[in-house]
């Protein structure tokens, strides 16, 4: 059974008042992760098919074709893990 | 004149592609890339000369010791210090500042004293003093800055007093690239009998430095920001001040003698000569060798040429960034008083969004607080994006950066 660890390489809290969280997907799984996320979330905007402005359950985030995603206004680690689980698993 | 296209051939990493785009490295204020000469010097050390220094009589140890001492000598010449007695090798700028805080501050600052730092300081020139003030109880005063990010010298003169024992100021701001007149700061401080500690992390790699002319008492800088390896840097200190200071850490190398007194049941210890008195334990020898090679590389180019190249490139970047209508640049845009650092934000986007967007196109820049949170608070910024240049950056890379910035503005 797949777990978040199968998809996520690193989760980086950023410095700055915004408290953005950056999720870096595993290189070999990034294509699969991006496809799953795009399928489950709503695309507000796509730029050249490599950068996607998305929303999922009122959470807005941006997904990059390089296998990185930036989440804004995330309450805590638990909320992020819940969202990622819903999107990926 | 510096030829960045020719120099780029020395930097293997610059041939890399990131996300299928040629690497554009604009995060030089965080760390510089390394030329093959530095990489080779470290490799050569490990392959041919590796041994501990100042410990043994055998050939390898003698060779390693000579290389390590030569490294101090090269760094001393680079900043026009008197000699190796004034150059202490440390892990980097942060450790150099901590060395001054603990080896000088701990023994010389009392509750009635004052330490001045500026509001543009990197956390590494704030936190050690804040920690020490909790131990010794002295007061820390923060020197204000002007709206354009330059140091407010009048404000500095207003807060300095006979109680001030040390003034700790960045030579170049790691946020705005603004160059502070540290010669003037040293003159003001000395009039009040205070010492000066200059954070040279962003100045020594980019400007010609003459510590005698500047007349500063301490200068801290890192090797990795000036083409050298990580984990090595230097603290310059005036000989007579270092001589009077207590050691920073205890261990091998920093002592001349540890003699056990049978009657008293304790050891009496005498310190080693400068600079070894401040270099406890086995040092970062290969790092020192790499640092020396980096300094030699910069000397061959000439620091006036380094400065001129960055000045020209920064001016070009600032001019082209004006084309981006959603980009807001912070700090002065007068390149005669700033190094190659440009802090900015793109309207409607967080700094991390901008950095990730640029990363997508192989452009590496920094986002966040850059370890200068107090300055961000003063400027009422949530965070910022920072592009910083070095000798191998080109106008064509700036053009590509602008092209992507314009694309970001469409988001």
Interface residues (C-beta under 8 A of the other chain):
Chain A: X14 X15 X16 X17 X18 X20 X22 X45 X47 X50 X51 X53 X62 X64 X65 X66 X68 X70 X72
Chain B: X19 X350 X351 X352 X353 X356 X357 X359 X360 X367 X368 X369 X373 X376 X382 X383 X407 X410 X411
